[in-house]
Amino acid sequence: MKIDIHVHTKKIKTGDAETRNITAEKLNEILRLTNVRILAITNHNHFDLEQYSEMSEKVKDVCQIWPGIELDIFENDKRAHLLVIANPLNKIRFSERCETILKDKNVNTFNISITETVNHFDDLDCIYIAHYLNKTPNLGEEEIELLRSQISNPKRIIKEAANSISAGVFISHGHNSIYGSDIQDWSDYEKLSKDLPELRLPVDSFDQFSHQGS
């Protein structure tokens, strides 16, 4: 089974492609042509509980959908991207927290610090996936150490690589690493999915996945 921890289902920011927009019906059709069995929705500075619930219900017999968001982090005078993926059991509270931090904010200019991010989300049983090295804009070691020092379980941090080769290099050097499709055009997804990470053992739930590194 394959996992995709970085998926966009909406054009949110000005630079996002229109081809990131997808309906639940089309997502269902595409996923059934792949071996992707876990997928996290991580739109830029945005979480849509209604869309998430509709998509989860539509594909529940073929794929787990996890609630997430891709946040613009501002730390040490630089921007970076951080995926925050919550336990699906906490989807309503996750939605409420997203609404709180994003209320009246412009998604194109929004940013949040690491400390604020942890304060808002860490009690929701989250995984943190940081853009790393050639996956830009990235968190540096100093920022990752700050994140590690503040979350309840430092093993929940995963460094996101740009591709399988980079992830393999990171893992060989002792880093907990993964990569996702960061999909730009859903018409390409069936082909792109073939290069997504393959889980060595079946994963039946978010809890099982998140506790593997605990």
C-alpha positions as CSV (number, residue, x, y, z in Angstrom):
1,M,0.0,0.0,0.0
2,K,1.2,3.5,-0.8
3,I,0.9,6.7,1.2
4,D,0.7,10.3,0.1
5,I,1.1,12.7,2.9
6,H,1.1,15.9,0.8
7,V,-2.0,16.5,-1.3
8,H,-3.8,19.6,-2.5
9,T,-7.5,19.5,-3.4
10,K,-8.1,23.2,-3.9
11,K,-6.5,26.2,-5.5
12,I,-6.0,28.5,-2.4
13,K,-3.1,30.8,-2.9
14,T,-2.6,33.0,-5.9
15,G,0.2,30.8,-7.3
16,D,-1.7,27.6,-6.9
17,A,-2.7,25.8,-10.1
18,E,-6.4,25.5,-11.1
19,T,-5.7,21.8,-11.8
20,R,-5.3,21.3,-8.0
21,N,-9.1,21.6,-7.7
22,I,-10.8,18.2,-7.5
23,T,-14.3,16.9,-6.5
24,A,-15.0,14.0,-4.3
25,E,-16.3,12.1,-7.2
26,K,-13.2,12.6,-9.3
27,L,-10.9,11.8,-6.3
28,N,-12.8,8.6,-5.8
29,E,-12.4,7.7,-9.5
30,I,-8.7,8.4,-9.5
31,L,-7.8,6.7,-6.3
32,R,-9.3,3.5,-7.4
33,L,-6.8,3.4,-10.3
34,T,-3.9,3.6,-7.8
35,N,-2.5,1.7,-4.8
36,V,-2.7,4.8,-2.6
37,R,-4.4,3.7,0.6
38,I,-3.6,6.7,2.9
39,L,-3.8,10.3,1.8
40,A,-3.5,13.5,3.7
41,I,-5.3,16.7,2.5
42,T,-2.9,19.6,3.1
43,N,-4.1,22.7,1.4
44,H,-2.2,26.0,1.8
45,N,-3.3,27.8,4.9
46,H,-6.7,26.3,4.6
47,F,-8.8,23.4,5.9
48,D,-12.3,22.7,4.6
49,L,-14.1,20.3,7.0
50,E,-17.0,19.9,4.7
51,Q,-14.8,18.9,1.8
52,Y,-12.7,16.6,4.0
53,S,-15.8,14.8,5.3
54,E,-17.3,14.4,1.8
55,M,-14.1,13.0,0.4
56,S,-13.4,10.7,3.4
57,E,-16.9,9.2,3.1
58,K,-16.6,8.8,-0.7
59,V,-13.4,6.8,-0.6
60,K,-13.7,5.1,2.8
61,D,-13.7,1.6,1.3
62,V,-10.5,2.2,-0.6
63,C,-8.4,4.9,1.1
64,Q,-7.9,6.5,4.5
65,I,-8.1,10.3,4.3
66,W,-6.3,12.3,7.1
67,P,-7.0,16.0,7.9
68,G,-4.1,18.4,7.5
69,I,-2.9,21.8,6.5
70,E,0.3,23.3,4.9
71,L,1.2,26.3,7.0
72,D,3.5,29.2,6.1
73,I,5.9,29.3,9.0
74,F,7.9,32.4,9.8
75,E,10.9,31.8,12.1
76,N,14.3,33.3,12.4
77,D,13.5,35.9,9.8
78,K,12.7,33.3,7.1
79,R,9.7,31.5,5.6
80,A,9.2,27.8,5.5
81,H,6.4,25.3,5.0
82,L,5.2,22.8,7.6
83,L,2.6,20.2,7.1
84,V,0.5,19.6,10.3
85,I,-1.6,16.4,10.0
86,A,-4.1,15.6,12.8
87,N,-5.7,12.4,14.0
88,P,-8.9,12.0,12.0
89,L,-10.7,11.5,15.3
90,N,-9.9,15.1,16.1
91,K,-11.1,16.5,12.7
92,I,-13.7,18.9,14.2
93,R,-11.3,20.4,16.7
94,F,-8.6,20.6,14.1
95,S,-11.0,22.5,11.8
96,E,-11.8,24.9,14.7
97,R,-8.2,25.6,15.4
98,C,-7.5,26.3,11.7
99,E,-10.4,28.7,11.7
100,T,-9.1,30.4,14.8
101,I,-5.6,31.1,13.4
102,L,-6.8,32.0,9.9
103,K,-9.8,34.2,10.7
104,D,-9.7,37.4,8.7
105,K,-6.2,36.5,7.4
106,N,-5.1,36.7,3.8
107,V,-4.0,33.2,2.8
108,N,-1.3,34.7,0.5
109,T,0.4,36.6,3.3
110,F,-0.5,34.6,6.3
111,N,2.4,33.2,8.5
112,I,2.7,31.7,11.9
113,S,5.5,30.9,14.3
114,I,6.6,27.5,15.4
115,T,5.5,28.2,19.0
116,E,2.1,29.4,17.9
117,T,1.7,26.3,15.7
118,V,2.5,24.0,18.6
119,N,0.2,25.9,21.0
120,H,-2.7,25.6,18.6
121,F,-2.3,22.0,17.4
122,D,-0.2,19.8,19.6
123,D,-3.0,18.4,21.7
124,L,-4.7,17.0,18.6
125,D,-2.3,14.1,18.2
126,C,-0.5,15.6,15.3
127,I,2.3,14.6,13.0
128,Y,4.6,17.4,11.8
129,I,6.2,17.1,8.3
130,A,8.7,19.8,7.6
131,H,10.0,20.8,4.2
132,Y,13.7,19.9,4.4
133,L,16.8,20.8,2.4
134,N,16.0,20.7,-1.3
135,K,12.2,20.7,-0.5
136,T,11.7,24.4,-0.4
137,P,10.9,26.7,1.4
138,N,12.4,24.6,4.1
139,L,12.9,24.5,7.9
140,G,16.6,24.5,8.9
141,E,18.0,22.4,11.7
142,E,17.7,25.3,14.2
143,E,13.9,25.6,13.4
144,I,13.4,21.8,13.5
145,E,15.2,21.7,16.9
146,L,12.9,24.4,18.2
147,L,9.9,22.4,17.0
148,R,11.3,19.3,18.6
149,S,11.8,21.0,21.9
150,Q,8.2,22.1,22.1
151,I,6.0,19.3,20.9
152,S,4.8,16.5,23.2
153,N,6.4,13.8,21.2
154,P,9.5,14.8,19.3
155,K,9.4,11.5,17.3
156,R,6.3,12.9,15.5
157,I,8.6,15.1,13.3
158,I,9.2,13.8,9.8
159,K,11.5,15.6,7.3
160,E,9.8,15.9,3.9
161,A,12.1,15.2,0.9
162,A,11.6,16.4,-2.6
163,N,11.6,12.8,-4.0
164,S,12.4,9.2,-3.3
165,I,16.2,9.6,-3.9
166,S,16.4,12.5,-1.4
167,A,14.3,10.6,1.2
168,G,16.6,7.5,0.8
169,V,19.6,9.7,1.5
170,F,18.1,11.3,4.5
171,I,17.0,7.9,5.9
172,S,20.4,6.4,5.4
173,H,21.8,9.3,7.6
174,G,19.3,8.5,10.4
175,H,16.6,11.0,9.5
176,N,12.9,10.2,9.7
177,S,11.9,11.1,6.2
178,I,9.0,10.8,3.7
179,Y,7.8,12.5,0.5
180,G,4.4,13.2,-1.0
181,S,3.0,14.1,-4.4
182,D,2.4,17.8,-3.7
183,I,0.0,17.3,-6.6
184,Q,-0.2,20.1,-9.2
185,D,-2.5,18.4,-11.8
186,W,-4.8,15.6,-10.8
187,S,-4.8,14.3,-14.4
188,D,-1.2,13.2,-13.7
189,Y,-2.0,11.5,-10.4
190,E,-2.4,7.9,-11.5
191,K,1.1,8.0,-13.1
192,L,2.7,10.0,-10.3
193,S,1.3,7.6,-7.6
194,K,3.5,4.8,-8.8
195,D,6.5,6.6,-7.3
196,L,5.0,7.4,-4.0
197,P,6.3,5.7,-0.8
198,E,5.4,2.1,-0.2
199,L,4.6,1.1,3.4
200,R,6.3,-2.1,4.3
201,L,3.5,-3.2,6.5
202,P,-0.3,-2.5,6.2
203,V,-1.4,0.5,8.2
204,D,-5.0,0.4,9.4
205,S,-5.2,3.7,11.2
206,F,-3.6,7.0,11.9
207,D,-2.8,5.7,15.4
208,Q,-0.9,2.8,14.0
209,F,1.2,5.0,11.7
210,S,2.0,7.7,14.2
211,H,3.0,5.2,16.9
212,Q,5.4,3.4,14.7
213,G,8.0,6.1,15.4
214,S,7.0,6.6,19.1
